[in-house]
Every structure is written in C-alpha cells, then in structure tokens.
Amino acid sequence: MDHPILSQIALAYSPVIDRQRNVIATRLSVFPLTPDTRLSPAALIEALETVWPAGGPAVWLNVVSETLLHDLILSKPAPQWLVEIPAFMATDPANAEAICALHSHGSTLLLKGRPLTELPREVLPCFKHAIIDFSEDRRVDQTTGGVGFNPDGVARHIVHVQAGVETVADMETSFRRGAMAVLGWPIDDAIHDSGKPADQPALQVIVQLIDQVHRQADIEDLENTLKRDPPLAYKLMRYINSPAFGLSVEISSFRHAIMILGYQRLKRWLALLLATASKDPNMRPVMFAAVRRGLLMEELARAAHADDETRGELFICGVFSLLDRMFMQPFPQLLKTIPVPERVYQALAEGTGPYEPYFKLVKAIEGSTLFDIRDAAEGMLMDFGDVNAGILRALAAAAQLD
C-alpha cells in the first residue's frame, strides 16, 4: 500500500448500521493534511481500491475538503463509492450540473446536513439519503421518517440517516424516530460496577479456554473443555478450514486443529470469538468495532516495527477493549475472570502503560476529527503514510473475516 497520497491525508472510519443492527457499509472520512495542497482524486481512489475494488462492498466517502470533493465529483468515481455532498454545495446552483452528471453516471449521492436554502429542483432527485446529526433530530420530520424540502411548494422527502450516534440509547432513539440507518459507534455507554459476576454463561467456556491457553494447558484439557460446547467446536473447525486461514489440507479433528493453530493463534481466535459472541442485536455494532480495533492496533504496531509478542498483545487489547460493554462490568472487575497480559490490563483497566497511545490513536480514528487524529499520531511519532496504510490493511483483513 505504497501510495504517496497516503502521506498527504488523514483517514477515519465509522460504520453504517441499519435497523436490524447490521453493519451494512463503511463510512470513510478523508482529511487533507494541508488544505492548500491540491490532491488528485484519481490517486485517492487508486489507494482506496486496494481495500474496496470495483464490485465490492459499498463505501460512503466523506471528503472533508471542498476542493478535493469538487474534483472527485468531476472525476465520476465508480458506483461502489457513495459520495457525501455537504448541503452548502448541494444548494449552490454552480454545482448543479456536476452533481446531476455524477448521479446520471450511476453514483449514489448522500446529502450531508440540513440545507439552509432550497435545493435546485433538478438536484433534489439526485440524493438517496440525507445525513442529519443526532443533535438536530428535533428537526427531523417524524411523520414521514424523512427530511422535508419544499421547492416551489412541492413537498418532497429524503429518508434520513442519523449521524453523531454515541450510545446504544442514541441508536435506539434514532431508529424509533424514523432513521433508516445510523452513522457512528454506539460504544460510549457508562459502565457501572454492579458487584455481581457477569451473567453471560454461554461465554464461560470461551473464557475458560482462554485461561487454559494462557497457562499452556495440555491439549487433552483444552479438548475436554471444548467438548462441553459443540457449537463452539463447530465454529473452530469452520474457521480453521475457511479460505481466510489459508491451509492446503482439511482439518478433521479438534486435536489436529490445536496442533496446527498453536497456542498463540488459538488464543487469537478465542479472543475474536469472545468479542463476537453476544446474542444481543444492539451489540452487533460494538462487536464490529472491537474486531476492527484489534486488527488496527496490530497493524499500527507493525508500522511501528514492534515485535511479534507486542503485536499479538495489541491485537488482544483492541479486541477485548469493548468487553466491558458486552458483560456490563468495569474492566478491573471483569479482568479478574479473563486472563490478559499485564500491559493489556494497564491499558484496559487503568488507561496507562505502553499501549495507551495506541488506544488514543484508534479512538481518534473512530471519532473522525482531524485535530485528535493528528495529535495522537504525532504523540506516537508516526508518519501519516504508515498510519493510513495500517488502517487500510486492517479494514482489508476485517473484510476477509466478515
């Protein structure tokens, strides 16, 4: 992923979540690091196509630069790129011809923000959805589930998507008020110490296996534990025989699987499984975030030339970083039952230690603000080319897991 443009931008990502709580697309935000520098939209698309090729999954492009976005619109990118257009650009008659041409090209356009003036009549049908911030939801037309516009007295409505969603309660409120999807990470719910053990009996076998792997218990002990949960054993076999794992021979027994995986790779798989095991539909976006955090922290460590042990621990750290939401327990209490390395414990339970800067950078990338991303990257002395290449590698790996 050696694309020169990656050193000239900052990337951030967030999910697009539908009413069934499934993540249906990725929103990718693009920030030019130097506003006065004119960037090539073709170079940008070329770099991003390493993850999202033609015919692949949908991506919402949020280009936070009027100049770059204008040039991108004129370049007519392939239809897998859903292009967000700010309301102030959509209402400007000077942009009407280019917007209509992009729509005619087959691109899906998204209106970002509520217009302060009417859209030109020919432009309004070009937009599939309007993106409205959660803080402005009081202005959403709740009778139609859409955002109303009235050029020349003709009522039209565009179904809205809610941005700025930060908690599960925000997400539920948005859907109740008619949003067709939400943008953002519903992971900021406060966690309170209940003083009770986590009521997740279906996850206890995974926790026990992680403990056994951590202690490098005998294969017989691992095998006996796994036999208590046949569906878990089936998932392991399906995983190890999947194309993503890349084996040339079929694995037919759990003992053979453990021998092929080894303790460290088995621990990695169990961490993924634990972070994606909740049955609560509202946890699907949270589980989605946890897996991507693990992959991104691992890739950032690779870019920083960290050793294998550090990369493995940062993967575990990221994947486990939202278990407190799943178990509804604060980390100091939760990690009494789930063994983790000391540096992982420091980051999760105390917000300290050598992994805390990685956490800061990952959360900044999820938060999609250039100031925070720049501050966190500079704090780690990381080049934006390395950071962005790590983001793209992590998202590519996540797509394979999906």
C-alpha positions in Angstrom: 0.0 0.0 0.0 2.8 2.4 -1.0 0.6 5.3 -2.3 2.2 8.8 -1.9 -1.2 10.3 -1.3 -1.5 8.4 2.0 1.1 10.7 3.4 -1.0 13.8 2.5 -4.3 12.8 4.1 -5.7 11.5 7.4 -8.3 8.7 7.2 -11.0 7.8 9.7 -13.8 5.3 9.6 -17.2 4.5 11.1 -20.0 2.0 10.5 -23.3 2.4 8.7 -25.8 0.5 10.8 -29.3 -0.5 9.6 -32.4 -1.0 11.7 -31.6 -4.7 12.2 -28.3 -3.5 13.8 -26.3 -5.0 10.9 -23.3 -3.0 9.7 -24.1 -2.5 6.0 -21.3 -0.3 4.9 -18.2 1.7 6.0 -18.1 5.5 6.1 -14.5 6.6 5.3 -13.6 10.2 6.1 -10.8 11.8 4.2 -9.0 14.9 5.6 -6.3 16.7 3.6 -3.4 17.4 6.0 -2.5 20.7 4.1 -5.7 22.4 2.9 -3.9 24.5 0.3 -2.4 21.4 -1.5 -4.5 20.2 -4.4 -4.8 16.4 -4.3 -5.6 14.0 -7.1 -9.0 12.3 -6.8 -7.7 9.5 -9.1 -4.8 8.9 -6.7 -7.1 8.8 -3.8 -9.4 6.2 -5.4 -6.5 4.1 -6.5 -5.2 3.9 -3.0 -8.6 3.0 -1.6 -9.4 0.4 -4.2 -6.8 -1.8 -2.6 -9.5 -2.5 0.0 -12.7 -1.7 -1.9 -12.3 -2.9 -5.5 -14.9 -2.4 -8.2 -17.9 -4.6 -7.5 -17.0 -4.8 -3.8 -19.0 -3.6 -0.7 -20.4 -0.1 -0.5 -18.3 2.7 0.9 -19.5 6.1 1.9 -16.9 8.8 1.1 -16.9 11.8 3.4 -14.3 14.0 1.8 -13.7 16.9 4.2 -12.3 19.3 1.6 -14.5 21.3 -0.8 -11.7 21.4 -3.4 -11.0 17.7 -3.3 -14.7 16.8 -3.2 -15.4 19.1 -6.2 -12.6 17.4 -8.2 -13.8 14.0 -7.1 -17.4 14.8 -8.3 -16.0 15.8 -11.7 -13.9 12.6 -12.0 -17.0 10.4 -11.7 -15.8 7.6 -9.4 -17.1 4.0 -9.8 -20.6 3.3 -8.4 -19.3 1.5 -5.2 -18.3 4.9 -3.8 -21.4 6.6 -2.3 -20.4 10.3 -2.2 -21.5 12.6 0.6 -22.1 16.2 -0.6 -22.5 18.9 2.0 -25.7 20.9 1.9 -24.0 24.2 1.2 -22.5 22.6 -2.0 -25.8 21.0 -3.0 -27.7 24.3 -2.8 -25.2 26.2 -4.9 -26.5 26.4 -8.5 -22.9 26.4 -9.7 -22.6 22.7 -8.7 -25.9 21.5 -10.1 -24.6 20.4 -13.5 -21.7 18.4 -12.0 -24.0 16.8 -9.3 -26.6 15.7 -11.9 -23.8 14.3 -14.1 -22.4 12.2 -11.3 -25.9 11.0 -10.5 -26.5 10.1 -14.2 -23.2 8.2 -14.1 -24.8 5.8 -11.6 -23.3 7.1 -8.4 -25.4 7.2 -5.2 -25.3 10.6 -3.6 -25.9 11.5 0.1 -26.9 14.9 1.3 -24.8 15.8 4.4 -26.6 18.2 6.7 -29.8 20.2 6.5 -29.9 22.8 3.8 -30.5 26.4 4.9 -32.0 27.2 1.5 -33.9 25.1 -1.1 -32.1 22.7 -3.3 -32.3 23.4 -7.1 -35.3 21.4 -8.5 -33.0 19.3 -10.8 -30.6 18.4 -7.9 -33.1 17.2 -5.3 -33.8 13.8 -7.0 -30.1 13.0 -7.2 -29.9 12.3 -3.4 -30.9 9.0 -2.0 -30.5 9.9 1.7 -30.0 12.9 3.9 -27.5 12.7 6.8 -28.7 14.6 9.9 -26.7 14.9 13.1 -28.3 13.4 16.2 -28.1 16.8 18.0 -30.5 18.2 15.3 -33.0 15.3 15.5 -35.7 17.6 16.8 -36.0 19.0 13.3 -36.4 15.6 11.6 -39.9 15.1 10.1 -41.1 12.3 12.3 -44.4 11.8 10.5 -42.7 10.6 7.3 -39.4 9.3 8.6 -37.7 11.7 6.2 -36.3 15.2 5.8 -38.8 17.6 4.1 -38.0 20.1 1.3 -40.5 22.2 -0.5 -39.1 23.8 -3.6 -41.9 25.8 -5.3 -44.4 24.4 -2.9 -43.9 20.8 -4.0 -43.4 18.5 -1.0 -40.6 16.0 -1.3 -38.9 13.8 1.2 -35.5 12.2 1.5 -35.2 9.3 4.0 -32.7 10.3 6.6 -29.6 8.7 8.2 -28.6 9.8 11.7 -25.0 10.9 12.4 -23.4 11.6 15.7 -24.7 8.4 17.4 -22.6 7.6 20.5 -24.6 5.2 22.7 -27.0 2.3 22.3 -29.7 4.6 23.6 -28.9 7.1 20.9 -29.1 4.4 18.3 -32.5 3.1 19.6 -33.9 6.7 19.7 -32.7 7.3 16.1 -34.5 4.3 14.8 -37.6 5.0 16.8 -37.7 8.4 15.2 -37.6 7.0 11.7 -33.9 6.9 10.7 -33.2 4.2 8.0 -29.6 3.9 9.4 -27.2 5.5 11.8 -23.6 6.6 11.5 -21.2 6.2 14.4 -20.0 4.0 17.1 -22.6 3.3 19.9 -19.9 2.5 22.4 -19.8 5.3 24.9 -22.4 3.9 27.4 -21.4 4.4 31.0 -20.4 1.1 32.8 -21.2 0.9 36.5 -19.8 -1.6 38.9 -22.7 -4.0 39.8 -20.7 -6.1 42.2 -22.1 -9.2 40.5 -20.4 -11.7 38.2 -21.1 -11.2 34.5 -24.3 -13.0 33.6 -23.0 -14.5 30.3 -23.0 -18.3 30.9 -22.7 -19.0 27.2 -19.3 -17.2 27.2 -17.8 -19.1 30.2 -16.4 -21.9 28.0 -14.5 -19.4 25.9 -13.2 -17.7 29.0 -12.0 -21.0 30.4 -10.3 -21.9 27.2 -8.5 -18.5 27.1 -7.3 -19.2 30.7 -6.1 -22.7 29.7 -4.3 -21.4 26.6 -2.8 -18.6 28.7 -1.4 -21.3 31.1 -0.5 -23.5 28.1 -2.5 -26.4 29.5 -2.3 -29.9 27.9 -4.2 -30.4 24.7 -6.4 -33.0 26.5 -7.6 -30.4 28.9 -8.4 -28.0 26.1 -10.2 -30.7 24.2 -12.3 -31.7 27.2 -13.3 -28.1 27.8 -14.3 -27.6 24.1 -16.4 -30.8 24.1 -18.7 -29.0 26.6 -19.8 -26.7 23.8 -20.3 -28.5 20.5 -21.3 -25.3 18.6 -18.0 -23.7 19.7 -16.1 -26.7 18.4 -18.0 -26.4 15.1 -17.1 -22.8 14.8 -13.4 -23.6 15.4 -13.4 -26.3 12.7 -15.3 -24.0 10.2 -12.8 -21.2 10.9 -9.6 -23.2 10.5 -10.9 -24.8 7.3 -12.0 -21.4 5.8 -10.2 -19.8 2.9 -9.1 -16.9 5.2 -6.9 -19.3 7.2 -5.1 -20.4 4.0 -4.5 -24.1 4.8 -4.0 -26.5 1.9 -5.3 -29.6 3.8 -8.6 -30.1 5.6 -8.5 -30.4 9.4 -10.9 -33.0 10.7 -10.3 -33.1 14.4 -10.0 -30.6 17.2 -6.7 -32.1 18.4 -5.3 -31.6 14.9 -6.7 -28.1 14.9 -5.0 -27.2 18.1 -1.7 -28.7 16.8 -2.0 -26.7 13.6 -3.0 -23.4 15.3 -0.6 -23.5 18.2 -1.3 -21.7 21.5 -0.9 -18.1 20.3 -3.0 -18.4 17.2 -5.7 -20.3 19.2 -5.7 -17.5 21.7 -6.1 -15.0 18.9 -9.1 -16.9 17.5 -10.7 -17.3 21.0 -10.3 -13.5 21.6 -12.2 -12.9 18.3 -14.8 -15.4 19.3 -15.3 -13.9 22.8 -15.6 -10.4 21.3 -18.3 -11.5 18.8 -20.3 -13.9 20.9 -23.1 -11.7 22.3 -26.6 -12.6 21.3 -27.9 -9.0 21.8 -28.6 -7.4 18.5 -27.6 -4.0 19.9 -24.1 -5.4 20.5 -23.5 -6.1 16.8 -22.0 -2.7 16.1 -20.0 -3.0 19.3 -18.6 -6.4 18.3 -17.9 -5.0 14.8 -15.9 -2.1 16.4 -13.9 -4.5 18.7 -12.7 -6.7 15.9 -11.5 -3.7 13.9 -9.8 -2.2 16.9 -7.8 -5.3 17.4 -6.8 -5.5 13.7 -5.9 -1.8 13.6 -3.9 -1.9 16.8 -1.9 -4.8 15.4 -1.3 -3.1 12.1 -0.2 0.1 13.9 2.2 -1.9 15.9 3.6 -3.5 12.7 4.1 0.0 11.3 6.0 0.9 14.5 8.2 -2.2 13.9 7.0 -3.9 17.1 7.9 -7.5 17.8 5.5 -10.4 17.4 4.6 -10.6 21.1 3.7 -6.9 21.2 1.7 -7.1 18.0 -0.2 -10.1 19.4 -0.9 -8.3 22.7 -2.1 -5.2 21.0 -4.5 -7.3 18.9 -5.9 -8.9 22.1 -6.0 -5.4 23.7 -8.1 -4.0 20.9 -10.4 -7.0 20.6 -11.0 -7.0 24.4 -11.4 -3.2 24.6 -15.2 -3.4 24.5 -15.9 -6.5 26.6 -17.0 -4.2 29.4 -20.0 -3.2 27.2 -20.8 -6.9 26.5 -20.5 -8.1 30.1 -21.8 -4.8 31.6 -18.9 -4.8 34.1 -16.0 -2.4 34.5 -12.6 -3.8 33.5 -11.0 -4.0 36.9 -13.8 -6.4 37.9 -14.1 -8.2 34.6 -10.5 -9.0 34.1 -10.4 -10.9 37.4 -12.0 -13.7 35.4 -10.4 -13.2 32.0 -6.6 -13.5 32.0 -4.7 -10.9 30.0 -1.0 -9.8 29.8 0.0 -7.0 32.3 0.4 -4.4 29.5 -3.1 -5.2 28.3 -4.5 -4.9 31.8 -2.9 -1.5 32.2 -4.4 -0.2 29.0 -7.9 -1.6 29.6 -8.3 -1.2 33.4 -6.1 1.7 34.2 -5.7 3.7 31.0 -1.9 3.7 31.4 1.1 1.8 30.1 2.8 1.5 26.7 -0.4 0.5 24.9 -2.4 3.6 25.9 -1.0 5.7 23.0 -2.3 3.1 20.5 -5.7 3.3 22.2 -5.7 7.1 21.9 -4.9 6.9 18.2 -7.5 4.2 17.4 -10.3 6.1 19.3 -9.3 9.3 17.4 -9.6 7.5 14.1 -13.1 6.2 15.2 -14.0 9.7 16.3 -13.3 11.2 12.9 -11.8 14.5 13.9 -8.6 15.6 12.2 -7.2 17.5 15.3 -7.5 14.4 17.5 -6.0 12.1 14.9 -3.1 14.4 14.2 -2.4 14.9 17.9 -2.4 11.2 18.6 -0.3 10.3 15.6 2.3 13.0 16.4 2.3 11.8 20.0 3.5 8.4 18.7 5.9 9.9 16.2 4.1 8.1 13.4 4.0 9.2 9.8 0.5 9.5 8.3 1.5 7.3 5.4 2.2 4.5 7.9 -1.0 5.2 9.9 -3.2 5.2 6.8 -1.6 2.1 5.3 -2.3 0.4 8.7 -5.9 1.5 8.6 -6.3 0.1 5.0 -4.6 -3.2 5.9 -6.8 -3.6 9.0 -10.0 -2.9 7.1 -9.0 -5.3 4.4 -8.3 -8.0 7.0 -11.7 -7.2 8.6 -13.4 -7.7 5.3 -12.0 -11.2 5.0 -13.2 -12.1 8.4 -16.7 -10.7 7.6 
